[in-house]
Structure formats: structure tokens, C-alpha cells
Amino acid sequence: MSQDMLGPVVRALVAMPGKRLGLVKDVVHKLGGDEGEVWAKQVTACLKTKPVSEDHATKTKPDKPSPSASLLELVGTVAAPATTSKFVAKEKFVVGTNRKAKVKISGTCSNFDAWFLADEGKVEDPIGEQMLRHHKLRRYSVDGPIITELGGEVKAETTLSEMFSLMAKQGNGEDGVLLNNGWANIFYVRDLAGVRRAVDVGWCGGGWDVSAGSVGDPSEWCDGRRVFSRNSDLKSSEPLTPA
């Protein structure tokens, strides 16, 4: 691809809403996996077809699951350690994947930069040890129903320091409570203006890739993604997940 062609592609990716960008990363991850040739044939076949119109999609959409069917499957709980000093986001979310980086970060999206790192960046006060619950998303969904099932915005809310503490435990992409297969780990966090945002982190390009989007974004999260909360209404018989 020539430089002239590459520029518009990069600009389009940067401007892409977080959830659609996550879908692009999913496709790239699958194309580079063991079944890459199979996925390449399916993607090629899809690109040769016309997009389904909204009216047609509505007519052919299968019956919706029963309202009583749980959207989230609670997998377990994990401890986020107490902090003894202020958490300064600009000091922690530094892009770098070299050997010296304790927490490898491959990139942050423009939304995250604007909402959490602008000017002096977000600063969070010290907190005591917190128990975070992590859930598997069982089917495609926008943020609203997820937040509702967690018990509302307050109960769904987490902090950047809690999210970063989990990233630090898997600083090189090791196995842990965060998915490290390129799929999104979703947190609901207040930004600099106090607005709750959907922040997602996924392992991509040799480091953690951090994105943020509006909770009102009409794009859906894919099933199988992991959702974190601090005080959800969901109950679990699962033991504490080793951190």
C-alpha cells in the first residue's frame, strides 16, 4: 500500500468509534491466528456481498432472548490493591513496549487522550483495597443493558487506578483475569469532566491498547468480552480469582 493510500486509512481508524475499532482488532487477531486462512475466506466472502439494510435486518432478525435471560455471566472476583498516593493517569498510561516498560502499552485512542489525559490528566485519590467482579458478556449488547444488569451506573463504576492495577499484574500480556487474546476488557470510569465512559483495554501489538467511548454509543460489544464492576448486583459462588 502506498503512502498516499495509507494516510486516509490511518485517519479513518483513528476516528473510528471504540467498539468498531475493537471489531477491526478482532478481525486482525483472527486473520493472524492458526485459522487465519479460514477467516480470510469468510471475510473475503462478506466483502463481496452488499450490506444488509436496516429494514431487512429488522425483518430477518431472530426472536430476541427472553428478558429473564441473563446478559452477563459472573466469572469471579479479584482484589485491586489499596493505593497510598494519588493515581496520576498521565504518569501511568505511557505508550511503550520496550523491555524497560513495566506495563507495556501499545497505544491509547484519541477519545481516551481527550477525556482522561488532557492538560494535567485525571488524578484519583488513594483508595483502600477493592473487590472487583468480572463477568463474561453472553451476547452482543450496547452499554445500557449491561449497566442495568450490573445494578445501575453507580454499582457498575470502577476507577482508572483499579483498571491499571490489573494491567500491571499482566504487564507483559501474561494470563490473568484480563483477557489477553485481543478481546476487550470493559470498565465504566468517570472522565475528567465526571462523565462515565466505557473504557476498554485489550492486548494488541505487543502491549495493552486502551480505548474509550460514550456509554450511549449505538455500537455493540461482541459476546465473550469481559466486563468489570465493583459493586454489581450479580451474585457469585465462584472463589476469589488469583490475581
C-alpha positions as CSV (number, residue, x, y, z in Angstrom):
1,M,0.0,0.0,0.0
2,S,1.4,3.4,-1.0
3,Q,1.9,6.3,1.5
4,D,-0.9,8.2,-0.3
5,M,-3.3,5.3,0.3
6,L,-2.1,4.6,3.9
7,G,-2.8,8.1,5.2
8,P,-6.7,8.0,4.8
9,V,-6.8,4.5,6.2
10,V,-4.9,5.6,9.4
11,R,-7.1,8.7,9.8
12,A,-10.3,6.5,9.4
13,L,-9.1,4.1,12.1
14,V,-8.2,6.9,14.5
15,A,-11.7,8.5,14.0
16,M,-13.5,5.1,14.3
17,P,-15.7,4.7,17.4
18,G,-14.1,2.5,20.1
19,K,-16.3,-0.5,19.6
20,R,-16.0,-0.6,15.8
21,L,-12.2,-0.3,16.3
22,G,-12.4,-3.2,18.7
23,L,-14.2,-5.2,16.0
24,V,-11.4,-4.3,13.5
25,K,-8.8,-5.6,16.0
26,D,-10.8,-8.8,16.5
27,V,-10.7,-9.4,12.7
28,V,-6.9,-8.7,12.6
29,H,-6.4,-11.1,15.5
30,K,-8.3,-13.9,13.8
31,L,-6.5,-13.4,10.5
32,G,-3.2,-13.7,12.2
33,G,-4.2,-16.8,14.2
34,D,-3.9,-20.5,13.5
35,E,-7.2,-20.5,11.4
36,G,-6.2,-17.3,9.5
37,E,-6.8,-18.8,6.1
38,V,-10.3,-19.9,7.0
39,W,-11.2,-16.5,8.4
40,A,-9.7,-14.8,5.3
41,K,-12.0,-16.7,3.1
42,Q,-15.0,-15.8,5.2
43,V,-14.1,-12.1,5.4
44,T,-13.5,-12.0,1.6
45,A,-16.9,-13.6,1.0
46,C,-18.6,-11.0,3.2
47,L,-16.9,-8.1,1.4
48,K,-18.3,-9.3,-1.9
49,T,-21.8,-9.1,-0.6
50,K,-24.0,-6.0,-0.2
51,P,-24.5,-4.6,3.3
52,V,-27.9,-5.6,4.8
53,S,-30.3,-2.7,5.0
54,E,-31.7,-1.7,8.4
55,D,-35.2,-2.6,7.3
56,H,-34.1,-6.0,6.0
57,A,-32.2,-6.7,9.2
58,T,-35.2,-5.9,11.3
59,K,-37.4,-8.2,9.3
60,T,-35.0,-11.1,9.4
61,K,-33.6,-10.7,12.9
62,P,-34.3,-13.8,15.1
63,D,-36.5,-13.6,18.1
64,K,-35.0,-11.7,21.0
65,P,-33.9,-13.8,24.0
66,S,-36.3,-13.8,26.9
67,P,-35.9,-10.7,29.1
68,S,-35.2,-13.1,32.0
69,A,-32.2,-14.5,30.2
70,S,-29.0,-13.1,31.9
71,L,-26.9,-10.9,29.7
72,L,-23.8,-11.4,31.9
73,E,-22.2,-14.5,33.4
74,L,-20.3,-13.7,36.6
75,V,-17.0,-15.5,36.4
76,G,-15.4,-14.5,39.7
77,T,-13.8,-11.7,41.8
78,V,-10.4,-10.3,42.1
79,A,-8.7,-7.9,44.5
80,A,-7.5,-4.5,43.4
81,P,-4.8,-3.4,45.9
82,A,-5.0,-0.3,48.0
83,T,-3.2,2.8,46.9
84,T,-1.2,5.1,49.3
85,S,-0.7,8.0,46.9
86,K,-2.7,9.8,44.2
87,F,-3.0,8.0,40.9
88,V,-1.8,10.3,38.1
89,A,-3.1,8.9,34.8
90,K,-0.5,10.7,32.7
91,E,2.3,9.0,34.6
92,K,0.8,5.5,34.2
93,F,-0.7,5.4,30.7
94,V,2.6,6.0,28.8
95,V,2.8,4.3,25.4
96,G,5.8,2.0,25.2
97,T,6.5,-1.7,24.6
98,N,10.3,-1.9,25.1
99,R,11.9,-4.2,27.7
100,K,12.1,-1.4,30.2
101,A,8.3,-0.8,30.2
102,K,6.9,-2.5,33.3
103,V,3.4,-2.2,31.8
104,K,3.6,-2.5,28.1
105,I,1.1,-0.1,26.4
106,S,0.9,-0.2,22.6
107,G,-1.5,2.7,22.2
108,T,-4.3,4.9,23.5
109,C,-7.1,6.2,21.4
110,S,-7.9,9.9,20.8
111,N,-11.0,9.7,23.0
112,F,-9.1,8.3,25.9
113,D,-6.4,11.0,25.5
114,A,-9.0,13.8,25.3
115,W,-11.2,12.5,28.2
116,F,-8.6,11.2,30.6
117,L,-5.1,12.6,29.7
118,A,-5.8,16.2,28.6
119,D,-4.0,19.0,30.3
120,E,-2.8,17.6,33.7
121,G,-4.8,14.4,33.1
122,K,-7.1,12.7,35.6
123,V,-5.9,12.3,39.1
124,E,-7.6,9.9,41.5
125,D,-7.3,9.9,45.3
126,P,-5.9,6.9,47.2
127,I,-8.4,4.1,47.9
128,G,-8.5,1.0,50.0
129,E,-8.4,-2.5,48.6
130,Q,-11.4,-3.1,46.4
131,M,-13.0,-6.3,45.2
132,L,-13.8,-6.3,41.5
133,R,-16.2,-8.7,39.9
134,H,-15.5,-9.8,36.3
135,H,-18.3,-11.0,34.0
136,K,-18.5,-12.7,30.6
137,L,-20.8,-11.0,28.1
138,R,-23.0,-13.7,26.9
139,R,-24.4,-12.0,23.8
140,Y,-23.9,-8.8,21.7
141,S,-25.0,-5.7,23.6
142,V,-24.7,-1.9,23.9
143,D,-23.7,-0.5,27.3
144,G,-27.1,0.4,28.6
145,P,-28.4,-3.1,29.3
146,I,-25.0,-4.1,30.7
147,I,-25.0,-1.3,33.2
148,T,-28.6,-2.0,34.1
149,E,-27.9,-5.7,34.8
150,L,-24.9,-4.7,37.0
151,G,-27.3,-2.7,39.1
152,G,-27.1,0.8,37.6
153,E,-24.3,3.3,36.9
154,V,-23.1,3.7,40.5
155,K,-22.6,0.0,41.0
156,A,-21.1,-0.5,37.6
157,E,-18.5,2.2,38.2
158,T,-14.8,1.5,38.6
159,T,-11.6,3.6,38.5
160,L,-8.6,4.0,36.3
161,S,-6.3,3.0,39.2
162,E,-8.2,-0.3,39.6
163,M,-8.1,-1.0,35.9
164,F,-4.4,-0.1,35.8
165,S,-3.6,-2.4,38.7
166,L,-4.9,-5.4,36.7
167,M,-2.9,-4.3,33.7
168,A,0.2,-4.1,35.9
169,K,-0.3,-7.7,37.0
170,Q,-0.3,-8.7,33.4
171,G,2.2,-6.1,32.2
172,N,3.7,-8.4,29.6
173,G,0.5,-9.9,28.4
174,E,0.6,-12.9,30.8
175,D,-2.5,-14.9,31.5
176,G,-4.8,-13.5,34.3
177,V,-8.2,-12.0,34.8
178,L,-7.9,-9.7,31.9
179,L,-8.4,-11.3,28.5
180,N,-5.1,-11.2,26.6
181,N,-6.4,-12.6,23.3
182,G,-7.1,-9.2,21.7
183,W,-10.7,-9.0,23.0
184,A,-12.0,-6.1,25.1
185,N,-11.9,-5.9,28.9
186,I,-14.6,-3.2,29.7
187,F,-14.6,-0.8,32.6
188,Y,-17.0,2.1,33.4
189,V,-15.0,5.0,34.6
190,R,-15.6,8.7,35.2
191,D,-13.5,11.1,33.0
192,L,-12.0,14.5,33.8
193,A,-15.4,16.1,33.5
194,G,-17.1,13.5,35.7
195,V,-18.8,11.8,32.8
196,R,-19.0,8.0,32.9
197,R,-17.3,6.4,29.9
198,A,-16.8,2.9,28.6
199,V,-13.1,2.3,28.8
200,D,-11.8,-0.9,27.2
201,V,-8.3,-2.4,27.3
202,G,-7.1,-5.3,25.1
203,W,-3.8,-6.9,24.3
204,C,-2.7,-5.8,20.8
205,G,0.6,-5.1,19.1
206,G,2.8,-6.3,22.0
207,G,1.1,-4.2,24.6
208,W,-2.2,-3.1,26.1
209,D,-4.3,-0.9,23.8
210,V,-6.6,1.5,25.6
211,S,-9.8,3.0,24.1
212,A,-12.8,4.9,25.4
213,G,-16.2,5.6,24.1
214,S,-19.6,7.1,25.1
215,V,-21.9,4.8,27.0
216,G,-24.6,6.0,24.6
217,D,-22.6,4.7,21.6
218,P,-25.0,2.6,19.4
219,S,-22.3,0.1,18.5
220,E,-22.5,-3.2,20.3
221,W,-19.8,-5.1,22.3
222,C,-19.3,-8.6,21.0
223,D,-20.1,-11.7,23.1
224,G,-17.3,-13.3,25.1
225,R,-15.9,-9.9,26.2
226,R,-15.2,-9.3,29.9
227,V,-16.9,-6.7,31.9
228,F,-15.6,-5.4,35.3
229,S,-17.5,-3.7,38.1
230,R,-17.0,-3.0,41.8
231,N,-20.5,-3.4,43.3
232,S,-22.7,-5.2,40.9
233,D,-26.0,-6.8,42.0
234,L,-24.9,-10.1,40.4
235,K,-24.1,-12.9,43.0
236,S,-21.4,-15.5,42.5
237,S,-20.5,-18.7,44.2
238,E,-17.1,-18.5,42.4
239,P,-14.0,-18.3,44.7
240,L,-11.6,-15.4,44.6
241,T,-9.7,-15.4,41.3
242,P,-5.9,-15.4,41.9
243,A,-4.5,-12.1,40.8
